[in-house]
Amino acid sequence: MAVSPVVLKAIVTAATDKRTWKALAILLAAIFMPLILLILMIAGMVSGVESANNDLLDYSFVGTAMPDNFTDEQCEVIENMREWLGELDKIISEKENDEECSLDGNMVRAAFYCLNFGSELDENFDHEAFCNCFDGLTIEQLETALQNVSEQFPQYEITENIEYSIPKVYKYLNGEAA
């Protein structure tokens, strides 16, 4: 099927005309603009969530002053975590001084934070037993460590979200970009 010379001439003329290219660009922009805006909006929300998570890590681990707009409940959650991490740090320090113990303290802290942030911790919680679940294991063996935690502390429900979050907190504690 042959294309008429008149049609070919019209196509060539339109293809070389700047007004055609501008019209085509405007049409494509109008079609794709909602998709582009949606992607930018999602990226902005993810960035905001990541920033908020890093702020919570700073409040809990570094002791950064909490903003005035925090509710009493939010402040209490962070204060509890600071206190619990202090208790955990005492045990980790003792274990790190023991030559028979091979403990990655930041992995223990990251797992403890992810498992307990925003929850209630029994005042008789055995921090030493928790640390023992990680003895001799590296972050690459996190799944084994979490299995040990599940066996020793059945009250913990280890979700995919927790398994995903622990390496991010671990990187934060090691000063790496998450």
C-alpha distance (Angstrom), angle and dihedral (degrees) to the residues before:
residue distance angle dihedral
M1 . . .
A2 3.77 . .
V3 3.77 123.9 .
S4 3.78 115.8 -127.8
P5 3.83 115.6 -108.8
V6 3.80 88.8 -126.1
V7 3.82 90.9 57.9
L8 3.81 91.2 46.7
K9 3.80 91.0 50.9
A10 3.83 90.6 49.7
I11 3.81 91.4 50.0
V12 3.81 92.9 48.8
T13 3.80 91.7 46.7
A14 3.80 92.2 48.9
A15 3.82 92.2 46.4
T16 3.79 92.6 53.8
D17 3.81 95.8 42.7
K18 3.84 114.9 99.7
R19 3.80 91.1 -148.6
T20 3.82 89.8 60.6
W21 3.81 91.4 52.0
K22 3.80 91.6 48.5
A23 3.80 91.7 49.2
L24 3.79 90.7 48.2
A25 3.83 91.4 48.8
I26 3.81 91.6 50.2
L27 3.80 90.9 48.3
L28 3.81 92.6 50.1
A29 3.81 91.7 45.9
A30 3.80 90.5 51.3
I31 3.79 91.0 50.0
F32 3.82 96.5 46.3
M33 3.84 100.1 34.8
P34 3.83 95.7 88.5
L35 3.81 90.1 50.9
I36 3.81 91.9 47.8
L37 3.81 91.6 48.5
L38 3.80 91.2 49.0
I39 3.81 91.4 51.9
L40 3.82 91.6 48.2
M41 3.81 91.0 48.4
I42 3.81 92.7 51.0
A43 3.82 91.4 46.5
G44 3.80 89.9 51.0
M45 3.80 92.3 50.8
V46 3.81 92.5 48.5
S47 3.79 90.2 49.2
G48 3.81 90.9 49.6
V49 3.80 92.1 49.7
E50 3.81 91.4 49.0
S51 3.80 90.6 50.0
A52 3.81 91.7 49.0
N53 3.81 90.7 49.2
N54 3.81 91.0 51.4
D55 3.81 89.6 49.6
L56 3.82 90.1 53.9
L57 3.80 89.3 50.3
D58 3.81 89.9 51.4
Y59 3.81 91.6 49.3
S60 3.81 91.8 49.1
F61 3.80 103.9 38.5
V62 3.80 105.7 23.6
G63 3.79 97.8 34.9
T64 3.79 94.5 -124.7
A65 3.80 111.7 177.9
M66 3.79 112.2 -95.3
P67 3.79 118.8 -121.3
D68 3.78 119.3 -101.2
N69 3.80 91.4 -120.0
F70 3.82 92.7 66.1
T71 3.78 114.9 111.6
D72 3.80 120.6 -122.7
E73 3.80 88.5 -106.6
Q74 3.82 92.8 54.4
C75 3.80 91.0 48.0
E76 3.80 90.4 49.0
V77 3.82 91.9 52.7
I78 3.80 91.2 52.3
E79 3.82 93.5 43.5
N80 3.82 89.8 51.0
M81 3.79 91.0 50.6
R82 3.81 91.2 49.3
E83 3.79 90.6 51.3
W84 3.81 93.8 46.6
L85 3.79 92.0 47.0
G86 3.81 88.6 51.3
E87 3.80 90.0 55.9
L88 3.79 90.5 46.0
D89 3.81 91.6 49.1
K90 3.81 90.8 56.2
I91 3.82 90.6 56.2
I92 3.81 92.7 43.3
S93 3.83 90.4 51.9
E94 3.79 91.2 51.2
K95 3.80 91.6 48.5
E96 3.81 93.7 46.2
N97 3.83 88.3 56.2
D98 3.81 90.1 53.0
E99 3.81 108.7 89.6
E100 3.81 91.8 -154.7
C101 3.78 91.3 59.4
S102 3.78 122.8 79.6
L103 3.77 106.5 -168.7
D104 3.80 131.4 163.6
G105 3.79 98.2 -147.4
N106 3.79 94.5 -167.7
M107 3.79 91.6 54.5
V108 3.81 89.4 51.7
R109 3.82 91.5 48.0
A110 3.81 92.8 47.0
A111 3.80 93.0 50.2
F112 3.80 92.5 44.6
Y113 3.80 91.7 50.2
C114 3.81 93.9 48.5
L115 3.79 93.1 46.1
N116 3.80 96.9 46.0
F117 3.80 110.7 28.6
G118 3.79 108.7 122.6
S119 3.78 94.4 5.7
E120 3.78 135.4 100.7
L121 3.77 119.0 -101.1
D122 3.78 121.1 -152.2
E123 3.80 109.5 -115.2
N124 3.81 87.9 -130.4
F125 3.80 92.2 55.8
D126 3.80 110.3 147.2
H127 3.80 104.1 -130.0
E128 3.80 91.2 177.3
A129 3.81 93.0 55.4
F130 3.80 88.3 48.7
C131 3.82 90.7 53.4
N132 3.80 90.7 47.4
C133 3.81 89.2 61.9
F134 3.82 87.6 68.3
D135 3.81 100.2 41.3
G136 3.80 112.0 132.8
L137 3.82 93.9 1.9
T138 3.78 130.3 117.1
I139 3.80 129.6 -150.2
E140 3.81 87.5 -96.9
Q141 3.80 86.7 62.9
L142 3.80 93.4 50.8
E143 3.79 92.5 124.3
T144 3.82 90.5 59.0
A145 3.80 91.0 47.3
L146 3.81 91.2 50.9
Q147 3.79 90.2 48.8
N148 3.83 87.9 53.5
V149 3.81 89.3 49.9
S150 3.82 91.0 50.1
E151 3.79 91.3 51.8
Q152 3.81 94.5 45.4
F153 3.82 96.7 38.5
P154 3.82 110.0 31.4
Q155 3.81 91.0 176.2
Y156 3.81 89.4 76.7
E157 3.78 118.7 88.9
I158 3.77 105.2 -159.3
T159 3.79 107.1 -152.7
E160 3.80 130.4 -173.9
N161 3.79 87.8 -105.2
I162 3.80 90.8 58.4
E163 3.82 91.9 46.2
Y164 3.81 88.5 50.8
S165 3.82 94.4 46.3
I166 3.80 99.9 49.2
P167 3.85 95.7 69.4
K168 3.83 89.6 48.1
V169 3.81 91.8 52.9
Y170 3.82 88.9 43.2
K171 3.81 90.4 55.5
Y172 3.81 89.8 48.1
L173 3.81 91.0 52.3
N174 3.81 90.5 49.2
G175 3.80 90.7 51.0
E176 3.79 93.7 -112.5
A177 3.78 124.6 136.9
A178 3.80 108.3 -99.8
